[in-house]
Amino acid sequence: MIIDIHGHLGNINFAPFWQADAKKLEEHLEKSGVDKLCVSSSRSIMYDVMEGNRELAEALETTDKLLGYVTVNPLFPESFDDLKYLDNPKFIGVKVHPDYHGYNLASTDAQKFLDKVAAQTKLMLFHVSCMPGTGFSDTAVVAKFASEHPDNNIVMAHMAGIFQNSNYPYFPNLQGLEIVAKFSCNNIYVDTAHYLMYVYPGVMEKMVEIIGPDHIVFGTDCPLQGHMQMKFAIEIIRDLAIPDSEKEKILFGNSFKLIKPER
C-alpha cells in the first residue's frame, strides 16, 4: 500500500491544468499506484476557507480513496468552527498555510489561535515556505510549535522548505531538514512533496541521511504533480539504498500510524 499524505481538491493557483475534483484525483491514484490520498481544499487555501471545507466534506462522501484536512486561518477566526468536521472520520487533521493566507506563523495572534486548534486535533500538516518571495511559514517556527505540542503529530510539507538559491540554482538548500534534525522531536514528520526530489540526484538520499526514514512521509502535492510525476517519486524512494522495510515506512507505514487512530 502507498499513502500520499499531501494533496488538494480543486483548482491550485486557478490554473486549469491543476484542476482536480474527486474523480480526477482518483484517476491520478489509479494511474500512479497510490492507494490513499490525504487532501485539503484548494478553495480553502486560496480563496474562501469555510466554503472550501464544506466543498471538501461533500466530496469525501463520494469516494473511499480520499481523506481530508480541515483548513484553518487565524485571520478568519470563525474558521475554528470548521473543526466540527473532525467528527467525520474521513477528516484526519488540520491544514495550515501561512504563505497563501498571508500571515506570519511567528505572530503572537497566530500562535494563540493554532494553540487552540492543536487542542482539537492530533494531526497538523503545515505548509513550509519553499518558494521565492515567501517566508511566512519558517521551518524553525514550525519545529518550535511541534516541540511545544508533544501530543500532536506535525507534518512539515515540501521537505521542510527545501529551496534553490537564485544565485546558485544548481544546489538545493537543505537547512530546513537540518533544523528538523536539530530539534529532534519524535512528533515531527516531513513529507516529500517537492519537485527537487527528482530534479536533483541525491536529494532523497540526503533527506534520509539527515532526518532518518522514521520521520519521512510520502507526499506529492497532487494534482500539482500529476500521475507520472507521482510514479517517478515512488520509484526514487524504491531505488534508495536502504532496506525495503525502511522504504515501506516512507511510502506507507509512517503515514498509516498518523491516520490509523481515525480509521
TIMIDREN-225772 format. One record per residue (C-alpha): x, y, z; residue number from 1; residue in one letter. Coordinates in Angstrom, 3 decimals, padded with zeros to 6 digits. Layout:
N
{x=X&y=Y&z=Z&pos=NUM&code=A} .
...
END
This chain:
263
{x=000.000&y=000.000&z=000.000&pos=1&code=M} .
{x=001.044&y=003.610&z=-000.620&pos=2&code=I} .
{x=-000.403&y=006.628&z=001.214&pos=3&code=I} .
{x=000.082&y=010.147&z=-000.166&pos=4&code=D} .
{x=-000.133&y=012.484&z=002.822&pos=5&code=I} .
{x=-000.345&y=015.763&z=000.840&pos=6&code=H} .
{x=-002.776&y=016.593&z=-001.947&pos=7&code=G} .
{x=-005.524&y=019.054&z=-002.875&pos=8&code=H} .
{x=-009.094&y=019.018&z=-004.097&pos=9&code=L} .
{x=-009.999&y=021.784&z=-006.526&pos=10&code=G} .
{x=-008.042&y=024.284&z=-008.564&pos=11&code=N} .
{x=-004.488&y=025.104&z=-007.426&pos=12&code=I} .
{x=-003.415&y=028.650&z=-008.338&pos=13&code=N} .
{x=-006.544&y=028.879&z=-010.532&pos=14&code=F} .
{x=-004.655&y=027.027&z=-013.265&pos=15&code=A} .
{x=-006.905&y=024.725&z=-015.344&pos=16&code=P} .
{x=-004.183&y=022.094&z=-015.696&pos=17&code=F} .
{x=-004.061&y=021.786&z=-011.881&pos=18&code=W} .
{x=-007.821&y=021.373&z=-011.583&pos=19&code=Q} .
{x=-008.937&y=018.137&z=-009.927&pos=20&code=A} .
{x=-012.259&y=017.052&z=-008.487&pos=21&code=D} .
{x=-012.625&y=013.771&z=-006.585&pos=22&code=A} .
{x=-012.990&y=011.767&z=-009.793&pos=23&code=K} .
{x=-009.845&y=013.270&z=-011.321&pos=24&code=K} .
{x=-007.876&y=012.642&z=-008.133&pos=25&code=L} .
{x=-008.986&y=009.008&z=-008.186&pos=26&code=E} .
{x=-007.659&y=008.756&z=-011.748&pos=27&code=E} .
{x=-004.268&y=010.069&z=-010.594&pos=28&code=H} .
{x=-004.234&y=007.489&z=-007.811&pos=29&code=L} .
{x=-005.132&y=004.592&z=-010.086&pos=30&code=E} .
{x=-002.526&y=005.528&z=-012.688&pos=31&code=K} .
{x=000.236&y=006.136&z=-010.145&pos=32&code=S} .
{x=-000.433&y=003.115&z=-007.930&pos=33&code=G} .
{x=-001.263&y=005.178&z=-004.825&pos=34&code=V} .
{x=-003.994&y=003.773&z=-002.581&pos=35&code=D} .
{x=-004.985&y=006.731&z=-000.383&pos=36&code=K} .
{x=-004.610&y=010.496&z=-000.777&pos=37&code=L} .
{x=-004.999&y=012.977&z=002.100&pos=38&code=C} .
{x=-006.264&y=016.294&z=000.751&pos=39&code=V} .
{x=-007.098&y=019.839&z=001.746&pos=40&code=S} .
{x=-009.310&y=022.176&z=-000.245&pos=41&code=S} .
{x=-007.601&y=024.439&z=-002.762&pos=42&code=S} .
{x=-010.524&y=026.841&z=-002.375&pos=43&code=R} .
{x=-009.852&y=026.985&z=001.377&pos=44&code=S} .
{x=-006.198&y=027.784&z=000.814&pos=45&code=I} .
{x=-006.631&y=030.312&z=-001.984&pos=46&code=M} .
{x=-009.995&y=031.992&z=-001.580&pos=47&code=Y} .
{x=-012.757&y=031.014&z=000.878&pos=48&code=D} .
{x=-011.679&y=028.893&z=003.849&pos=49&code=V} .
{x=-015.090&y=027.796&z=005.093&pos=50&code=M} .
{x=-016.674&y=027.305&z=001.683&pos=51&code=E} .
{x=-013.722&y=025.140&z=000.695&pos=52&code=G} .
{x=-014.033&y=022.990&z=003.810&pos=53&code=N} .
{x=-017.727&y=022.480&z=003.083&pos=54&code=R} .
{x=-016.949&y=021.568&z=-000.520&pos=55&code=E} .
{x=-014.337&y=019.060&z=000.631&pos=56&code=L} .
{x=-016.720&y=017.455&z=003.124&pos=57&code=A} .
{x=-019.205&y=016.864&z=000.320&pos=58&code=E} .
{x=-016.541&y=015.422&z=-001.982&pos=59&code=A} .
{x=-015.262&y=012.986&z=000.647&pos=60&code=L} .
{x=-018.688&y=011.376&z=000.798&pos=61&code=E} .
{x=-018.299&y=010.279&z=-002.834&pos=62&code=T} .
{x=-015.041&y=008.332&z=-002.505&pos=63&code=T} .
{x=-013.171&y=005.833&z=-000.365&pos=64&code=D} .
{x=-009.787&y=006.866&z=-001.761&pos=65&code=K} .
{x=-009.595&y=010.339&z=-000.232&pos=66&code=L} .
{x=-009.178&y=011.566&z=003.337&pos=67&code=L} .
{x=-009.387&y=015.201&z=004.361&pos=68&code=G} .
{x=-007.770&y=018.023&z=006.290&pos=69&code=Y} .
{x=-009.795&y=020.913&z=007.688&pos=70&code=V} .
{x=-008.112&y=024.173&z=006.671&pos=71&code=T} .
{x=-007.963&y=026.970&z=009.264&pos=72&code=V} .
{x=-006.843&y=030.587&z=009.043&pos=73&code=N} .
{x=-006.260&y=032.802&z=012.114&pos=74&code=P} .
{x=-007.121&y=035.891&z=010.041&pos=75&code=L} .
{x=-010.641&y=034.447&z=009.933&pos=76&code=F} .
{x=-011.124&y=033.166&z=013.493&pos=77&code=P} .
{x=-014.547&y=031.795&z=012.570&pos=78&code=E} .
{x=-012.731&y=029.077&z=010.607&pos=79&code=S} .
{x=-012.085&y=027.492&z=014.013&pos=80&code=F} .
{x=-015.739&y=026.439&z=013.964&pos=81&code=D} .
{x=-014.988&y=024.205&z=010.979&pos=82&code=D} .
{x=-013.129&y=021.861&z=013.296&pos=83&code=L} .
{x=-016.592&y=020.342&z=013.675&pos=84&code=K} .
{x=-015.707&y=018.383&z=010.533&pos=85&code=Y} .
{x=-013.207&y=016.389&z=012.595&pos=86&code=L} .
{x=-016.214&y=014.492&z=013.943&pos=87&code=D} .
{x=-016.375&y=012.944&z=010.474&pos=88&code=N} .
{x=-013.906&y=010.004&z=010.358&pos=89&code=P} .
{x=-012.996&y=010.955&z=006.789&pos=90&code=K} .
{x=-011.234&y=014.038&z=008.166&pos=91&code=F} .
{x=-007.856&y=013.157&z=009.671&pos=92&code=I} .
{x=-006.457&y=016.515&z=010.788&pos=93&code=G} .
{x=-005.848&y=020.195&z=010.050&pos=94&code=V} .
{x=-004.023&y=022.065&z=007.264&pos=95&code=K} .
{x=-002.147&y=025.328&z=007.963&pos=96&code=V} .
{x=-000.899&y=027.515&z=005.072&pos=97&code=H} .
{x=000.524&y=030.886&z=006.227&pos=98&code=P} .
{x=002.140&y=031.761&z=002.892&pos=99&code=D} .
{x=-001.088&y=031.752&z=000.859&pos=100&code=Y} .
{x=-003.212&y=033.053&z=003.727&pos=101&code=H} .
{x=-000.849&y=035.981&z=004.227&pos=102&code=G} .
{x=000.101&y=035.892&z=007.902&pos=103&code=Y} .
{x=003.386&y=035.204&z=009.629&pos=104&code=N} .
{x=003.338&y=031.962&z=011.590&pos=105&code=L} .
{x=005.577&y=033.568&z=014.218&pos=106&code=A} .
{x=002.973&y=036.178&z=015.128&pos=107&code=S} .
{x=001.543&y=036.036&z=018.649&pos=108&code=T} .
{x=-002.059&y=036.042&z=017.433&pos=109&code=D} .
{x=-001.389&y=033.187&z=015.009&pos=110&code=A} .
{x=000.317&y=031.163&z=017.725&pos=111&code=Q} .
{x=-002.594&y=031.632&z=020.153&pos=112&code=K} .
{x=-005.086&y=030.577&z=017.508&pos=113&code=F} .
{x=-003.095&y=027.499&z=016.495&pos=114&code=L} .
{x=-002.595&y=026.511&z=020.137&pos=115&code=D} .
{x=-006.390&y=026.278&z=020.357&pos=116&code=K} .
{x=-006.504&y=024.282&z=017.121&pos=117&code=V} .
{x=-003.843&y=021.851&z=018.369&pos=118&code=A} .
{x=-006.046&y=021.065&z=021.360&pos=119&code=A} .
{x=-008.750&y=019.815&z=018.972&pos=120&code=Q} .
{x=-006.714&y=017.534&z=016.683&pos=121&code=T} .
{x=-003.778&y=015.144&z=016.817&pos=122&code=K} .
{x=-002.505&y=015.736&z=013.265&pos=123&code=L} .
{x=-001.489&y=019.045&z=011.655&pos=124&code=M} .
{x=000.016&y=019.496&z=008.197&pos=125&code=L} .
{x=001.977&y=022.754&z=007.877&pos=126&code=F} .
{x=002.950&y=024.264&z=004.573&pos=127&code=H} .
{x=006.619&y=025.235&z=004.965&pos=128&code=V} .
{x=007.975&y=028.129&z=002.891&pos=129&code=S} .
{x=009.789&y=026.829&z=-000.174&pos=130&code=C} .
{x=009.130&y=029.352&z=-002.944&pos=131&code=M} .
{x=010.837&y=032.654&z=-003.837&pos=132&code=P} .
{x=009.070&y=035.592&z=-002.234&pos=133&code=G} .
{x=007.538&y=033.533&z=000.570&pos=134&code=T} .
{x=008.708&y=033.051&z=004.101&pos=135&code=G} .
{x=005.712&y=033.311&z=006.422&pos=136&code=F} .
{x=005.996&y=029.677&z=007.472&pos=137&code=S} .
{x=009.554&y=029.131&z=008.608&pos=138&code=D} .
{x=010.866&y=025.663&z=009.427&pos=139&code=T} .
{x=012.236&y=026.710&z=012.810&pos=140&code=A} .
{x=008.901&y=028.227&z=013.844&pos=141&code=V} .
{x=007.025&y=025.051&z=012.897&pos=142&code=V} .
{x=009.603&y=022.920&z=014.727&pos=143&code=A} .
{x=009.281&y=025.081&z=017.824&pos=144&code=K} .
{x=005.496&y=024.707&z=017.659&pos=145&code=F} .
{x=005.937&y=020.934&z=017.465&pos=146&code=A} .
{x=008.255&y=020.948&z=020.478&pos=147&code=S} .
{x=005.602&y=022.828&z=022.448&pos=148&code=E} .
{x=002.869&y=020.358&z=021.460&pos=149&code=H} .
{x=004.388&y=016.912&z=022.027&pos=150&code=P} .
{x=000.978&y=015.227&z=021.959&pos=151&code=D} .
{x=000.386&y=016.380&z=018.376&pos=152&code=N} .
{x=001.862&y=014.899&z=015.227&pos=153&code=N} .
{x=003.209&y=017.663&z=012.983&pos=154&code=I} .
{x=003.880&y=017.105&z=009.278&pos=155&code=V} .
{x=006.090&y=019.667&z=007.549&pos=156&code=M} .
{x=005.369&y=019.909&z=003.849&pos=157&code=A} .
{x=007.821&y=020.343&z=000.992&pos=158&code=H} .
{x=010.823&y=018.587&z=002.501&pos=159&code=M} .
{x=010.807&y=021.097&z=005.386&pos=160&code=A} .
{x=011.161&y=024.021&z=002.997&pos=161&code=G} .
{x=013.872&y=022.854&z=000.620&pos=162&code=I} .
{x=014.553&y=025.609&z=-001.932&pos=163&code=F} .
{x=017.001&y=026.892&z=-004.509&pos=164&code=Q} .
{x=019.141&y=029.984&z=-004.076&pos=165&code=N} .
{x=018.697&y=032.028&z=-007.245&pos=166&code=S} .
{x=022.414&y=032.867&z=-007.275&pos=167&code=N} .
{x=023.359&y=029.177&z=-007.101&pos=168&code=Y} .
{x=020.421&y=027.424&z=-008.785&pos=169&code=P} .
{x=022.127&y=024.061&z=-009.079&pos=170&code=Y} .
{x=022.299&y=023.434&z=-005.345&pos=171&code=F} .
{x=019.142&y=022.849&z=-003.291&pos=172&code=P} .
{x=019.256&y=024.245&z=000.227&pos=173&code=N} .
{x=018.726&y=021.588&z=002.888&pos=174&code=L} .
{x=018.902&y=023.677&z=006.042&pos=175&code=Q} .
{x=015.231&y=023.086&z=006.818&pos=176&code=G} .
{x=015.939&y=019.370&z=007.227&pos=177&code=L} .
{x=018.964&y=020.221&z=009.357&pos=178&code=E} .
{x=016.739&y=022.318&z=011.633&pos=179&code=I} .
{x=014.319&y=019.392&z=011.994&pos=180&code=V} .
{x=017.208&y=017.130&z=012.960&pos=181&code=A} .
{x=018.459&y=019.678&z=015.478&pos=182&code=K} .
{x=015.086&y=019.840&z=017.248&pos=183&code=F} .
{x=014.989&y=016.024&z=017.299&pos=184&code=S} .
{x=011.263&y=015.886&z=018.113&pos=185&code=C} .
{x=009.648&y=012.481&z=017.782&pos=186&code=N} .
{x=006.382&y=014.095&z=016.692&pos=187&code=N} .
{x=007.797&y=015.814&z=013.571&pos=188&code=I} .
{x=007.391&y=014.231&z=010.140&pos=189&code=Y} .
{x=008.478&y=015.699&z=006.807&pos=190&code=V} .
{x=006.741&y=014.993&z=003.512&pos=191&code=D} .
{x=008.370&y=014.547&z=000.109&pos=192&code=T} .
{x=006.085&y=016.947&z=-001.802&pos=193&code=A} .
{x=008.720&y=018.810&z=-003.787&pos=194&code=H} .
{x=009.872&y=018.556&z=-007.388&pos=195&code=Y} .
{x=013.536&y=018.901&z=-006.353&pos=196&code=L} .
{x=013.409&y=015.334&z=-005.081&pos=197&code=M} .
{x=013.530&y=014.120&z=-008.661&pos=198&code=Y} .
{x=015.178&y=017.105&z=-010.369&pos=199&code=V} .
{x=018.419&y=016.673&z=-008.431&pos=200&code=Y} .
{x=020.094&y=013.307&z=-007.866&pos=201&code=P} .
{x=020.794&y=012.587&z=-004.223&pos=202&code=G} .
{x=018.122&y=014.783&z=-002.614&pos=203&code=V} .
{x=016.185&y=011.826&z=-001.190&pos=204&code=M} .
{x=019.428&y=010.236&z=-000.029&pos=205&code=E} .
{x=020.306&y=013.416&z=001.877&pos=206&code=K} .
{x=016.821&y=013.587&z=003.350&pos=207&code=M} .
{x=017.144&y=010.057&z=004.720&pos=208&code=V} .
{x=020.657&y=010.806&z=005.970&pos=209&code=E} .
{x=019.637&y=013.985&z=007.804&pos=210&code=I} .
{x=016.338&y=013.016&z=009.477&pos=211&code=I} .
{x=016.090&y=009.243&z=009.005&pos=212&code=G} .
{x=013.293&y=007.135&z=007.440&pos=213&code=P} .
{x=011.199&y=007.086&z=010.626&pos=214&code=D} .
{x=010.316&y=010.758&z=010.100&pos=215&code=H} .
{x=009.634&y=010.853&z=006.348&pos=216&code=I} .
{x=006.154&y=010.527&z=004.832&pos=217&code=V} .
{x=005.308&y=010.259&z=001.151&pos=218&code=F} .
{x=003.563&y=013.306&z=-000.306&pos=219&code=G} .
{x=003.271&y=014.729&z=-003.816&pos=220&code=T} .
{x=001.096&y=017.888&z=-003.795&pos=221&code=D} .
{x=-001.235&y=016.118&z=-006.246&pos=222&code=C} .
{x=-002.647&y=017.368&z=-008.618&pos=223&code=P} .
{x=000.222&y=019.873&z=-008.835&pos=224&code=L} .
{x=002.220&y=016.756&z=-009.553&pos=225&code=Q} .
{x=000.346&y=014.502&z=-011.963&pos=226&code=G} .
{x=000.335&y=010.720&z=-012.004&pos=227&code=H} .
{x=003.571&y=010.371&z=-013.978&pos=228&code=M} .
{x=005.456&y=012.572&z=-011.510&pos=229&code=Q} .
{x=003.867&y=010.651&z=-008.634&pos=230&code=M} .
{x=005.121&y=007.381&z=-010.142&pos=231&code=K} .
{x=008.585&y=008.857&z=-010.565&pos=232&code=F} .
{x=008.644&y=009.936&z=-006.917&pos=233&code=A} .
{x=007.698&y=006.418&z=-005.834&pos=234&code=I} .
{x=010.457&y=004.922&z=-007.946&pos=235&code=E} .
{x=013.038&y=007.300&z=-006.466&pos=236&code=I} .
{x=012.111&y=006.103&z=-002.992&pos=237&code=I} .
{x=012.144&y=002.471&z=-004.059&pos=238&code=R} .
{x=015.597&y=002.986&z=-005.569&pos=239&code=D} .
{x=017.120&y=004.203&z=-002.282&pos=240&code=L} .
{x=019.976&y=002.089&z=-000.923&pos=241&code=A} .
{x=018.109&y=001.338&z=002.294&pos=242&code=I} .
{x=016.278&y=-001.789&z=003.493&pos=243&code=P} .
{x=012.857&y=-002.460&z=001.989&pos=244&code=D} .
{x=011.353&y=-002.147&z=005.451&pos=245&code=S} .
{x=012.519&y=001.475&z=005.611&pos=246&code=E} .
{x=011.148&y=002.228&z=002.144&pos=247&code=K} .
{x=007.792&y=000.889&z=003.312&pos=248&code=E} .
{x=007.878&y=003.244&z=006.295&pos=249&code=K} .
{x=008.259&y=006.204&z=003.918&pos=250&code=I} .
{x=005.622&y=005.057&z=001.420&pos=251&code=L} .
{x=003.078&y=003.741&z=003.893&pos=252&code=F} .
{x=003.993&y=002.839&z=007.448&pos=253&code=G} .
{x=004.683&y=006.273&z=008.925&pos=254&code=N} .
{x=001.568&y=007.826&z=007.385&pos=255&code=S} .
{x=-000.553&y=004.877&z=008.447&pos=256&code=F} .
{x=000.458&y=005.497&z=012.057&pos=257&code=K} .
{x=-000.628&y=009.116&z=011.728&pos=258&code=L} .
{x=-004.097&y=008.387&z=010.325&pos=259&code=I} .
{x=-004.759&y=004.990&z=011.927&pos=260&code=K} .
{x=-006.473&y=006.332&z=015.081&pos=261&code=P} .
{x=-009.265&y=007.707&z=012.886&pos=262&code=E} .
{x=-009.686&y=004.725&z=010.592&pos=263&code=R} .
END
